Amino acid sequence: MGVYPPTFQWGTLIITLLVVGGIAFILFTWLRNRRRRVQGAFAGSDSSQWNEPPSDDSGSKSSFY
């Protein structure tokens, strides 16, 4: 009984790939967001300009303004 190798399980392979891929995706996303946060910290005080609407916005205003 212990001499023969176990049969190949496709389900186990797919589940393992999904788990490993999910962990890799979470780590990749976490590292990417961490790098963006670190780079944003060194941008200075000019980050407030992105929240202001453009000064010449004739015809570009939507109904949500």
PQR file of N, CA, C, O and H, with PARSE charges and radii, in Angstrom:
ATOM      1  N   MET A   1       0.831  -1.195   0.000 -0.4000 1.5000
ATOM      2  CA  MET A   1       0.000   0.000   0.000 -0.0000 2.0000
ATOM      3  C   MET A   1       0.878   1.263   0.000  0.5500 1.7000
ATOM      4  O   MET A   1       0.531   2.238  -0.666 -0.5500 1.4000
ATOM      5  N   GLY A   2       1.964   1.270   0.703 -0.4000 1.5000
ATOM      6  CA  GLY A   2       2.832   2.424   0.768 -0.0000 2.0000
ATOM      7  C   GLY A   2       3.857   2.483  -0.343  0.5500 1.7000
ATOM      8  O   GLY A   2       4.680   3.399  -0.366 -0.5500 1.4000
ATOM      9  H   GLY A   2       2.246   0.478   1.245  0.4000 1.0000
ATOM     10  N   VAL A   3       3.834   1.539  -1.262 -0.4000 1.5000
ATOM     11  CA  VAL A   3       4.828   1.484  -2.320 -0.0000 2.0000
ATOM     12  C   VAL A   3       4.452   2.392  -3.480  0.5500 1.7000
ATOM     13  O   VAL A   3       5.324   3.023  -4.077 -0.5500 1.4000
ATOM     14  H   VAL A   3       3.165   0.795  -1.243  0.4000 1.0000
ATOM     15  N   TYR A   4       3.177   2.467  -3.804 -0.4000 1.5000
ATOM     16  CA  TYR A   4       2.728   3.215  -4.970 -0.0000 2.0000
ATOM     17  C   TYR A   4       2.579   4.713  -4.643  0.5500 1.7000
ATOM     18  O   TYR A   4       2.113   5.071  -3.561 -0.5500 1.4000
ATOM     19  H   TYR A   4       2.469   1.954  -3.319  0.4000 1.0000
ATOM     20  N   PRO A   5       2.976   5.579  -5.583 -0.5600 1.5000
ATOM     21  CA  PRO A   5       2.775   7.020  -5.344  0.2800 2.0000
ATOM     22  C   PRO A   5       1.285   7.369  -5.464  0.5500 1.7000
ATOM     23  O   PRO A   5       0.535   6.672  -6.147 -0.5500 1.4000
ATOM     24  N   PRO A   6       0.878   8.411  -4.820 -0.5600 1.5000
ATOM     25  CA  PRO A   6      -0.539   8.785  -4.897  0.2800 2.0000
ATOM     26  C   PRO A   6      -0.885   9.256  -6.312  0.5500 1.7000
ATOM     27  O   PRO A   6      -0.011   9.684  -7.066 -0.5500 1.4000
ATOM     28  N   THR A   7      -2.155   9.172  -6.655 -0.4000 1.5000
ATOM     29  CA  THR A   7      -2.601   9.629  -7.971 -0.0000 2.0000
ATOM     30  C   THR A   7      -2.619  11.150  -8.008  0.5500 1.7000
ATOM     31  O   THR A   7      -2.723  11.815  -6.977 -0.5500 1.4000
ATOM     32  H   THR A   7      -2.865   8.824  -6.043  0.4000 1.0000
ATOM     33  N   PHE A   8      -2.516  11.680  -9.210 -0.4000 1.5000
ATOM     34  CA  PHE A   8      -2.475  13.135  -9.377 -0.0000 2.0000
ATOM     35  C   PHE A   8      -3.866  13.719  -9.145  0.5500 1.7000
ATOM     36  O   PHE A   8      -4.858  13.203  -9.660 -0.5500 1.4000
ATOM     37  H   PHE A   8      -2.432  11.140 -10.047  0.4000 1.0000
ATOM     38  N   GLN A   9      -3.929  14.783  -8.378 -0.4000 1.5000
ATOM     39  CA  GLN A   9      -5.207  15.423  -8.051 -0.0000 2.0000
ATOM     40  C   GLN A   9      -5.267  16.805  -8.686  0.5500 1.7000
ATOM     41  O   GLN A   9      -4.577  17.721  -8.240 -0.5500 1.4000
ATOM     42  H   GLN A   9      -3.124  15.202  -7.960  0.4000 1.0000
ATOM     43  N   TRP A  10      -6.081  16.962  -9.719 -0.4000 1.5000
ATOM     44  CA  TRP A  10      -6.234  18.262 -10.379 -0.0000 2.0000
ATOM     45  C   TRP A  10      -6.866  19.291  -9.451  0.5500 1.7000
ATOM     46  O   TRP A  10      -6.495  20.464  -9.490 -0.5500 1.4000
ATOM     47  H   TRP A  10      -6.642  16.217 -10.081  0.4000 1.0000
ATOM     48  N   GLY A  11      -7.792  18.880  -8.638 -0.4000 1.5000
ATOM     49  CA  GLY A  11      -8.457  19.800  -7.707 -0.0000 2.0000
ATOM     50  C   GLY A  11      -7.492  20.402  -6.707  0.5500 1.7000
ATOM     51  O   GLY A  11      -7.559  21.593  -6.402 -0.5500 1.4000
ATOM     52  H   GLY A  11      -8.093  17.927  -8.607  0.4000 1.0000
ATOM     53  N   THR A  12      -6.586  19.567  -6.193 -0.4000 1.5000
ATOM     54  CA  THR A  12      -5.583  20.056  -5.252 -0.0000 2.0000
ATOM     55  C   THR A  12      -4.645  21.049  -5.926  0.5500 1.7000
ATOM     56  O   THR A  12      -4.259  22.053  -5.327 -0.5500 1.4000
ATOM     57  H   THR A  12      -6.531  18.600  -6.440  0.4000 1.0000
ATOM     58  N   LEU A  13      -4.279  20.767  -7.176 -0.4000 1.5000
ATOM     59  CA  LEU A  13      -3.414  21.684  -7.907 -0.0000 2.0000
ATOM     60  C   LEU A  13      -4.089  23.036  -8.123  0.5500 1.7000
ATOM     61  O   LEU A  13      -3.466  24.079  -7.921 -0.5500 1.4000
ATOM     62  H   LEU A  13      -4.593  19.951  -7.663  0.4000 1.0000
ATOM     63  N   ILE A  14      -5.350  23.024  -8.528 -0.4000 1.5000
ATOM     64  CA  ILE A  14      -6.071  24.279  -8.791 -0.0000 2.0000
ATOM     65  C   ILE A  14      -6.256  25.075  -7.506  0.5500 1.7000
ATOM     66  O   ILE A  14      -6.051  26.289  -7.497 -0.5500 1.4000
ATOM     67  H   ILE A  14      -5.856  22.176  -8.691  0.4000 1.0000
ATOM     68  N   ILE A  15      -6.637  24.412  -6.431 -0.4000 1.5000
ATOM     69  CA  ILE A  15      -6.809  25.107  -5.146 -0.0000 2.0000
ATOM     70  C   ILE A  15      -5.480  25.700  -4.679  0.5500 1.7000
ATOM     71  O   ILE A  15      -5.444  26.830  -4.191 -0.5500 1.4000
ATOM     72  H   ILE A  15      -6.803  23.426  -6.438  0.4000 1.0000
ATOM     73  N   THR A  16      -4.396  24.952  -4.823 -0.4000 1.5000
ATOM     74  CA  THR A  16      -3.074  25.445  -4.408 -0.0000 2.0000
ATOM     75  C   THR A  16      -2.670  26.662  -5.234  0.5500 1.7000
ATOM     76  O   THR A  16      -2.168  27.645  -4.689 -0.5500 1.4000
ATOM     77  H   THR A  16      -4.425  24.035  -5.219  0.4000 1.0000
ATOM     78  N   LEU A  17      -2.887  26.597  -6.546 -0.4000 1.5000
ATOM     79  CA  LEU A  17      -2.552  27.744  -7.403 -0.0000 2.0000
ATOM     80  C   LEU A  17      -3.398  28.968  -7.059  0.5500 1.7000
ATOM     81  O   LEU A  17      -2.892  30.090  -7.066 -0.5500 1.4000
ATOM     82  H   LEU A  17      -3.295  25.798  -6.988  0.4000 1.0000
ATOM     83  N   LEU A  18      -4.677  28.764  -6.758 -0.4000 1.5000
ATOM     84  CA  LEU A  18      -5.533  29.891  -6.371 -0.0000 2.0000
ATOM     85  C   LEU A  18      -5.073  30.524  -5.054  0.5500 1.7000
ATOM     86  O   LEU A  18      -5.047  31.749  -4.930 -0.5500 1.4000
ATOM     87  H   LEU A  18      -5.088  27.852  -6.752  0.4000 1.0000
ATOM     88  N   VAL A  19      -4.719  29.709  -4.095 -0.4000 1.5000
ATOM     89  CA  VAL A  19      -4.272  30.239  -2.798 -0.0000 2.0000
ATOM     90  C   VAL A  19      -2.941  30.984  -2.951  0.5500 1.7000
ATOM     91  O   VAL A  19      -2.786  32.099  -2.452 -0.5500 1.4000
ATOM     92  H   VAL A  19      -4.740  28.715  -4.196  0.4000 1.0000
ATOM     93  N   VAL A  20      -1.989  30.360  -3.642 -0.4000 1.5000
ATOM     94  CA  VAL A  20      -0.686  31.006  -3.830 -0.0000 2.0000
ATOM     95  C   VAL A  20      -0.841  32.283  -4.658  0.5500 1.7000
ATOM     96  O   VAL A  20      -0.225  33.302  -4.344 -0.5500 1.4000
ATOM     97  H   VAL A  20      -2.115  29.455  -4.048  0.4000 1.0000
ATOM     98  N   GLY A  21      -1.659  32.235  -5.713 -0.4000 1.5000
ATOM     99  CA  GLY A  21      -1.901  33.431  -6.522 -0.0000 2.0000
ATOM    100  C   GLY A  21      -2.593  34.537  -5.740  0.5500 1.7000
ATOM    101  O   GLY A  21      -2.277  35.713  -5.916 -0.5500 1.4000
ATOM    102  H   GLY A  21      -2.160  31.408  -5.968  0.4000 1.0000
ATOM    103  N   GLY A  22      -3.530  34.171  -4.881 -0.4000 1.5000
ATOM    104  CA  GLY A  22      -4.207  35.169  -4.053 -0.0000 2.0000
ATOM    105  C   GLY A  22      -3.260  35.844  -3.079  0.5500 1.7000
ATOM    106  O   GLY A  22      -3.308  37.060  -2.895 -0.5500 1.4000
ATOM    107  H   GLY A  22      -3.787  33.215  -4.738  0.4000 1.0000
ATOM    108  N   ILE A  23      -2.404  35.054  -2.459 -0.4000 1.5000
ATOM    109  CA  ILE A  23      -1.420  35.632  -1.531 -0.0000 2.0000
ATOM    110  C   ILE A  23      -0.447  36.530  -2.283  0.5500 1.7000
ATOM    111  O   ILE A  23      -0.100  37.610  -1.804 -0.5500 1.4000
ATOM    112  H   ILE A  23      -2.366  34.066  -2.608  0.4000 1.0000
ATOM    113  N   ALA A  24      -0.003  36.088  -3.466 -0.4000 1.5000
ATOM    114  CA  ALA A  24       0.909  36.913  -4.259 -0.0000 2.0000
ATOM    115  C   ALA A  24       0.235  38.214  -4.689  0.5500 1.7000
ATOM    116  O   ALA A  24       0.871  39.268  -4.679 -0.5500 1.4000
ATOM    117  H   ALA A  24      -0.285  35.211  -3.855  0.4000 1.0000
ATOM    118  N   PHE A  25      -1.043  38.153  -5.066 -0.4000 1.5000
ATOM    119  CA  PHE A  25      -1.768  39.358  -5.463 -0.0000 2.0000
ATOM    120  C   PHE A  25      -1.912  40.325  -4.300  0.5500 1.7000
ATOM    121  O   PHE A  25      -1.730  41.531  -4.469 -0.5500 1.4000
ATOM    122  H   PHE A  25      -1.559  37.297  -5.073  0.4000 1.0000
ATOM    123  N   ILE A  26      -2.233  39.815  -3.132 -0.4000 1.5000
ATOM    124  CA  ILE A  26      -2.366  40.679  -1.947 -0.0000 2.0000
ATOM    125  C   ILE A  26      -1.026  41.345  -1.624  0.5500 1.7000
ATOM    126  O   ILE A  26      -0.984  42.542  -1.343 -0.5500 1.4000
ATOM    127  H   ILE A  26      -2.380  38.835  -2.994  0.4000 1.0000
ATOM    128  N   LEU A  27       0.063  40.581  -1.663 -0.4000 1.5000
ATOM    129  CA  LEU A  27       1.381  41.163  -1.390 -0.0000 2.0000
ATOM    130  C   LEU A  27       1.768  42.202  -2.439  0.5500 1.7000
ATOM    131  O   LEU A  27       2.301  43.259  -2.101 -0.5500 1.4000
ATOM    132  H   LEU A  27       0.029  39.608  -1.891  0.4000 1.0000
ATOM    133  N   PHE A  28       1.502  41.905  -3.711 -0.4000 1.5000
ATOM    134  CA  PHE A  28       1.815  42.851  -4.779 -0.0000 2.0000
ATOM    135  C   PHE A  28       1.036  44.153  -4.615  0.5500 1.7000
ATOM    136  O   PHE A  28       1.598  45.239  -4.756 -0.5500 1.4000
ATOM    137  H   PHE A  28       1.069  41.046  -3.986  0.4000 1.0000
ATOM    138  N   THR A  29      -0.251  44.043  -4.318 -0.4000 1.5000
ATOM    139  CA  THR A  29      -1.083  45.230  -4.131 -0.0000 2.0000
ATOM    140  C   THR A  29      -0.625  46.031  -2.917  0.5500 1.7000
ATOM    141  O   THR A  29      -0.583  47.260  -2.969 -0.5500 1.4000
ATOM    142  H   THR A  29      -0.707  43.160  -4.203  0.4000 1.0000
ATOM    143  N   TRP A  30      -0.283  45.352  -1.832 -0.4000 1.5000
ATOM    144  CA  TRP A  30       0.173  46.030  -0.626 -0.0000 2.0000
ATOM    145  C   TRP A  30       1.481  46.775  -0.879  0.5500 1.7000
ATOM    146  O   TRP A  30       1.637  47.922  -0.460 -0.5500 1.4000
ATOM    147  H   TRP A  30      -0.317  44.354  -1.790  0.4000 1.0000
ATOM    148  N   LEU A  31       2.422  46.123  -1.566 -0.4000 1.5000
ATOM    149  CA  LEU A  31       3.696  46.781  -1.858 -0.0000 2.0000
ATOM    150  C   LEU A  31       3.515  47.961  -2.804  0.5500 1.7000
ATOM    151  O   LEU A  31       4.159  48.994  -2.625 -0.5500 1.4000
ATOM    152  H   LEU A  31       2.295  45.191  -1.907  0.4000 1.0000
ATOM    153  N   ARG A  32       2.651  47.828  -3.810 -0.4000 1.5000
ATOM    154  CA  ARG A  32       2.408  48.921  -4.758 -0.0000 2.0000
ATOM    155  C   ARG A  32       1.793  50.124  -4.042  0.5500 1.7000
ATOM    156  O   ARG A  32       2.212  51.259  -4.270 -0.5500 1.4000
ATOM    157  H   ARG A  32       2.128  46.989  -3.956  0.4000 1.0000
ATOM    158  N   ASN A  33       0.815  49.888  -3.190 -0.4000 1.5000
ATOM    159  CA  ASN A  33       0.194  50.991  -2.450 -0.0000 2.0000
ATOM    160  C   ASN A  33       1.164  51.612  -1.456  0.5500 1.7000
ATOM    161  O   ASN A  33       1.135  52.821  -1.230 -0.5500 1.4000
ATOM    162  H   ASN A  33       0.475  48.967  -3.004  0.4000 1.0000
ATOM    163  N   ARG A  34       2.019  50.792  -0.864 -0.4000 1.5000
ATOM    164  CA  ARG A  34       3.004  51.317   0.077 -0.0000 2.0000
ATOM    165  C   ARG A  34       3.999  52.231  -0.634  0.5500 1.7000
ATOM    166  O   ARG A  34       4.365  53.284  -0.113 -0.5500 1.4000
ATOM    167  H   ARG A  34       2.042  49.809  -1.048  0.4000 1.0000
ATOM    168  N   ARG A  35       4.440  51.817  -1.840 -0.4000 1.5000
ATOM    169  CA  ARG A  35       5.363  52.655  -2.605 -0.0000 2.0000
ATOM    170  C   ARG A  35       4.712  53.974  -2.998  0.5500 1.7000
ATOM    171  O   ARG A  35       5.350  55.026  -2.957 -0.5500 1.4000
ATOM    172  H   ARG A  35       4.143  50.961  -2.264  0.4000 1.0000
ATOM    173  N   ARG A  36       3.447  53.915  -3.377 -0.4000 1.5000
ATOM    174  CA  ARG A  36       2.753  55.155  -3.763 -0.0000 2.0000
ATOM    175  C   ARG A  36       2.592  56.085  -2.580  0.5500 1.7000
ATOM    176  O   ARG A  36       2.713  57.302  -2.727 -0.5500 1.4000
ATOM    177  H   ARG A  36       2.929  53.060  -3.410  0.4000 1.0000
ATOM    178  N   ARG A  37       2.315  55.522  -1.389 -0.4000 1.5000
ATOM    179  CA  ARG A  37       2.179  56.359  -0.202 -0.0000 2.0000
ATOM    180  C   ARG A  37       3.503  56.999   0.174  0.5500 1.7000
ATOM    181  O   ARG A  37       3.541  58.167   0.561 -0.5500 1.4000
ATOM    182  H   ARG A  37       2.217  54.534  -1.270  0.4000 1.0000
ATOM    183  N   VAL A  38       4.590  56.245   0.063 -0.4000 1.5000
ATOM    184  CA  VAL A  38       5.915  56.783   0.403 -0.0000 2.0000
ATOM    185  C   VAL A  38       6.294  57.872  -0.586  0.5500 1.7000
ATOM    186  O   VAL A  38       6.824  58.904  -0.177 -0.5500 1.4000
ATOM    187  H   VAL A  38       4.560  55.296  -0.251  0.4000 1.0000
ATOM    188  N   GLN A  39       6.042  57.678  -1.868 -0.4000 1.5000
ATOM    189  CA  GLN A  39       6.355  58.705  -2.859 -0.0000 2.0000
ATOM    190  C   GLN A  39       5.478  59.933  -2.672  0.5500 1.7000
ATOM    191  O   GLN A  39       5.933  61.051  -2.913 -0.5500 1.4000
ATOM    192  H   GLN A  39       5.611  56.839  -2.200  0.4000 1.0000
ATOM    193  N   GLY A  40       4.237  59.753  -2.251 -0.4000 1.5000
ATOM    194  CA  GLY A  40       3.337  60.874  -2.019 -0.0000 2.0000
ATOM    195  C   GLY A  40       3.754  61.706  -0.821  0.5500 1.7000
ATOM    196  O   GLY A  40       3.458  62.899  -0.762 -0.5500 1.4000
ATOM    197  H   GLY A  40       3.867  58.845  -2.055  0.4000 1.0000
ATOM    198  N   ALA A  41       4.437  61.092   0.131 -0.4000 1.5000
ATOM    199  CA  ALA A  41       4.868  61.826   1.324 -0.0000 2.0000
ATOM    200  C   ALA A  41       5.964  62.822   0.985  0.5500 1.7000
ATOM    201  O   ALA A  41       6.121  63.832   1.672 -0.5500 1.4000
ATOM    202  H   ALA A  41       4.677  60.122   0.083  0.4000 1.0000
ATOM    203  N   PHE A  42       6.727  62.544  -0.074 -0.4000 1.5000
ATOM    204  CA  PHE A  42       7.808  63.441  -0.453 -0.0000 2.0000
ATOM    205  C   PHE A  42       7.394  64.439  -1.524  0.5500 1.7000
ATOM    206  O   PHE A  42       8.236  65.172  -2.044 -0.5500 1.4000
ATOM    207  H   PHE A  42       6.600  61.723  -0.631  0.4000 1.0000
ATOM    208  N   ALA A  43       6.112  64.478  -1.860 -0.4000 1.5000
ATOM    209  CA  ALA A  43       5.650  65.389  -2.914 -0.0000 2.0000
ATOM    210  C   ALA A  43       5.599  66.828  -2.430  0.5500 1.7000
ATOM    211  O   ALA A  43       5.593  67.750  -3.246 -0.5500 1.4000
ATOM    212  H   ALA A  43       5.428  63.883  -1.438  0.4000 1.0000
ATOM    213  N   GLY A  44       5.561  67.037  -1.133 -0.4000 1.5000
ATOM    214  CA  GLY A  44       5.529  68.397  -0.595 -0.0000 2.0000
ATOM    215  C   GLY A  44       4.111  68.873  -0.361  0.5500 1.7000
ATOM    216  O   GLY A  44       3.180  68.072  -0.277 -0.5500 1.4000
ATOM    217  H   GLY A  44       5.565  66.289  -0.470  0.4000 1.0000
ATOM    218  N   SER A  45       3.952  70.205  -0.255 -0.4000 1.5000
ATOM    219  CA  SER A  45       2.637  70.762   0.042 -0.0000 2.0000
ATOM    220  C   SER A  45       1.843  71.080  -1.210  0.5500 1.7000
ATOM    221  O   SER A  45       0.767  71.670  -1.112 -0.5500 1.4000
ATOM    222  H   SER A  45       4.709  70.855  -0.324  0.4000 1.0000
ATOM    223  N   ASP A  46       2.334  70.710  -2.380 -0.4000 1.5000
ATOM    224  CA  ASP A  46       1.612  70.969  -3.616 -0.0000 2.0000
ATOM    225  C   ASP A  46       0.497  69.962  -3.872  0.5500 1.7000
ATOM    226  O   ASP A  46      -0.166  70.039  -4.906 -0.5500 1.4000
ATOM    227  H   ASP A  46       3.208  70.230  -2.460  0.4000 1.0000
ATOM    228  N   SER A  47       0.274  69.029  -2.966 -0.4000 1.5000
ATOM    229  CA  SER A  47      -0.745  68.016  -3.178 -0.0000 2.0000
ATOM    230  C   SER A  47      -2.144  68.598  -3.115  0.5500 1.7000
ATOM    231  O   SER A  47      -3.086  67.973  -3.602 -0.5500 1.4000
ATOM    232  H   SER A  47       0.812  68.967  -2.126  0.4000 1.0000
ATOM    233  N   SER A  48      -2.313  69.803  -2.515 -0.4000 1.5000
ATOM    234  CA  SER A  48      -3.642  70.399  -2.427 -0.0000 2.0000
ATOM    235  C   SER A  48      -4.126  70.919  -3.771  0.5500 1.7000
ATOM    236  O   SER A  48      -5.323  71.144  -3.945 -0.5500 1.4000
ATOM    237  H   SER A  48      -1.548  70.311  -2.118  0.4000 1.0000
ATOM    238  N   GLN A  49      -3.229  71.111  -4.717 -0.4000 1.5000
ATOM    239  CA  GLN A  49      -3.648  71.632  -6.012 -0.0000 2.0000
ATOM    240  C   GLN A  49      -4.501  70.629  -6.774  0.5500 1.7000
ATOM    241  O   GLN A  49      -5.249  71.025  -7.668 -0.5500 1.4000
ATOM    242  H   GLN A  49      -2.257  70.928  -4.576  0.4000 1.0000
ATOM    243  N   TRP A  50      -4.412  69.368  -6.454 -0.4000 1.5000
ATOM    244  CA  TRP A  50      -5.180  68.347  -7.178 -0.0000 2.0000
ATOM    245  C   TRP A  50      -6.641  68.364  -6.755  0.5500 1.7000
ATOM    246  O   TRP A  50      -7.493  67.859  -7.487 -0.5500 1.4000
ATOM    247  H   TRP A  50      -3.804  69.046  -5.728  0.4000 1.0000
ATOM    248  N   ASN A  51      -6.953  68.928  -5.598 -0.4000 1.5000
ATOM    249  CA  ASN A  51      -8.328  68.961  -5.123 -0.0000 2.0000
ATOM    250  C   ASN A  51      -9.100  70.166  -5.650  0.5500 1.7000
ATOM    251  O   ASN A  51     -10.326  70.207  -5.539 -0.5500 1.4000
ATOM    252  H   ASN A  51      -6.262  69.338  -5.003  0.4000 1.0000
ATOM    253  N   GLU A  52      -8.409  71.138  -6.217 -0.4000 1.5000
ATOM    254  CA  GLU A  52      -9.063  72.345  -6.702 -0.0000 2.0000
ATOM    255  C   GLU A  52      -9.507  72.158  -8.148  0.5500 1.7000
ATOM    256  O   GLU A  52      -8.790  71.545  -8.939 -0.5500 1.4000
ATOM    257  H   GLU A  52      -7.414  71.105  -6.307  0.4000 1.0000
ATOM    258  N   PRO A  53     -10.684  72.682  -8.503 -0.5600 1.5000
ATOM    259  CA  PRO A  53     -11.106  72.590  -9.899  0.2800 2.0000
ATOM    260  C   PRO A  53     -10.247  73.505 -10.764  0.5500 1.7000
ATOM    261  O   PRO A  53      -9.695  74.485 -10.262 -0.5500 1.4000
ATOM    262  N   PRO A  54     -10.126  73.207 -12.043 -0.5600 1.5000
ATOM    263  CA  PRO A  54      -9.320  74.071 -12.917  0.2800 2.0000
ATOM    264  C   PRO A  54      -9.927  75.466 -13.013  0.5500 1.7000
ATOM    265  O   PRO A  54     -11.143  75.631 -12.911 -0.5500 1.4000
ATOM    266  N   SER A  55      -9.064  76.475 -13.213 -0.4000 1.5000
ATOM    267  CA  SER A  55      -9.547  77.851 -13.219 -0.0000 2.0000
ATOM    268  C   SER A  55     -10.336  78.167 -14.493  0.5500 1.7000
ATOM    269  O   SER A  55     -11.314  78.912 -14.434 -0.5500 1.4000
ATOM    270  H   SER A  55      -8.076  76.340 -13.296  0.4000 1.0000
ATOM    271  N   ASP A  56      -9.933  77.622 -15.633 -0.4000 1.5000
ATOM    272  CA  ASP A  56     -10.640  77.864 -16.888 -0.0000 2.0000
ATOM    273  C   ASP A  56     -11.445  76.621 -17.240  0.5500 1.7000
ATOM    274  O   ASP A  56     -11.002  75.779 -18.021 -0.5500 1.4000
ATOM    275  H   ASP A  56      -9.138  77.017 -15.681  0.4000 1.0000
ATOM    276  N   ASP A  57     -12.630  76.517 -16.654 -0.4000 1.5000
ATOM    277  CA  ASP A  57     -13.432  75.329 -16.858 -0.0000 2.0000
ATOM    278  C   ASP A  57     -14.734  75.644 -17.577  0.5500 1.7000
ATOM    279  O   ASP A  57     -15.767  75.046 -17.278 -0.5500 1.4000
ATOM    280  H   ASP A  57     -12.989  77.200 -16.019  0.4000 1.0000
ATOM    281  N   SER A  58     -14.695  76.581 -18.527 -0.4000 1.5000
ATOM    282  CA  SER A  58     -15.907  76.936 -19.238 -0.0000 2.0000
ATOM    283  C   SER A  58     -16.384  75.769 -20.081  0.5500 1.7000
ATOM    284  O   SER A  58     -15.650  75.256 -20.926 -0.5500 1.4000
ATOM    285  H   SER A  58     -13.855  77.067 -18.770  0.4000 1.0000
ATOM    286  N   GLY A  59     -17.612  75.358 -19.846 -0.4000 1.5000
ATOM    287  CA  GLY A  59     -18.201  74.262 -20.593 -0.0000 2.0000
ATOM    288  C   GLY A  59     -17.830  72.890 -20.075  0.5500 1.7000
ATOM    289  O   GLY A  59     -18.323  71.892 -20.600 -0.5500 1.4000
ATOM    290  H   GLY A  59     -18.208  75.775 -19.160  0.4000 1.0000
ATOM    291  N   SER A  60     -16.991  72.803 -19.081 -0.4000 1.5000
ATOM    292  CA  SER A  60     -16.588  71.488 -18.604 -0.0000 2.0000
ATOM    293  C   SER A  60     -17.264  71.123 -17.282  0.5500 1.7000
ATOM    294  O   SER A  60     -17.004  70.051 -16.736 -0.5500 1.4000
ATOM    295  H   SER A  60     -16.590  73.614 -18.654  0.4000 1.0000
ATOM    296  N   LYS A  61     -18.120  71.988 -16.766 -0.4000 1.5000
ATOM    297  CA  LYS A  61     -18.778  71.682 -15.509 -0.0000 2.0000
ATOM    298  C   LYS A  61     -19.904  70.684 -15.734  0.5500 1.7000
ATOM    299  O   LYS A  61     -20.645  70.776 -16.713 -0.5500 1.4000
ATOM    300  H   LYS A  61     -18.332  72.859 -17.210  0.4000 1.0000
ATOM    301  N   SER A  62     -20.022  69.741 -14.829 -0.4000 1.5000
ATOM    302  CA  SER A  62     -21.109  68.792 -14.904 -0.0000 2.0000
ATOM    303  C   SER A  62     -22.216  69.224 -13.945  0.5500 1.7000
ATOM    304  O   SER A  62     -22.082  70.221 -13.236 -0.5500 1.4000
ATOM    305  H   SER A  62     -19.420  69.666 -14.034  0.4000 1.0000
ATOM    306  N   SER A  63     -23.279  68.483 -13.931 -0.4000 1.5000
ATOM    307  CA  SER A  63     -24.388  68.820 -13.052 -0.0000 2.0000
ATOM    308  C   SER A  63     -24.099  68.482 -11.600  0.5500 1.7000
ATOM    309  O   SER A  63     -24.910  68.796 -10.729 -0.5500 1.4000
ATOM    310  H   SER A  63     -23.388  67.673 -14.506  0.4000 1.0000
ATOM    311  N   PHE A  64     -22.975  67.856 -11.316 -0.4000 1.5000
ATOM    312  CA  PHE A  64     -22.633  67.499  -9.945 -0.0000 2.0000
ATOM    313  C   PHE A  64     -21.911  68.603  -9.208  0.5500 1.7000
ATOM    314  O   PHE A  64     -21.678  68.473  -8.006 -0.5500 1.4000
ATOM    315  H   PHE A  64     -22.316  67.600 -12.024  0.4000 1.0000
ATOM    316  N   TYR A  65     -21.546  69.686  -9.876 -0.4000 1.5000
ATOM    317  CA  TYR A  65     -20.844  70.781  -9.199 -0.0000 2.0000
ATOM    318  C   TYR A  65     -21.764  71.595  -8.362  0.5500 1.7000
ATOM    319  O   TYR A  65     -21.333  72.556  -7.726 -0.5500 1.4000
ATOM    320  H   TYR A  65     -21.735  69.791 -10.852  0.4000 1.0000
TER
END
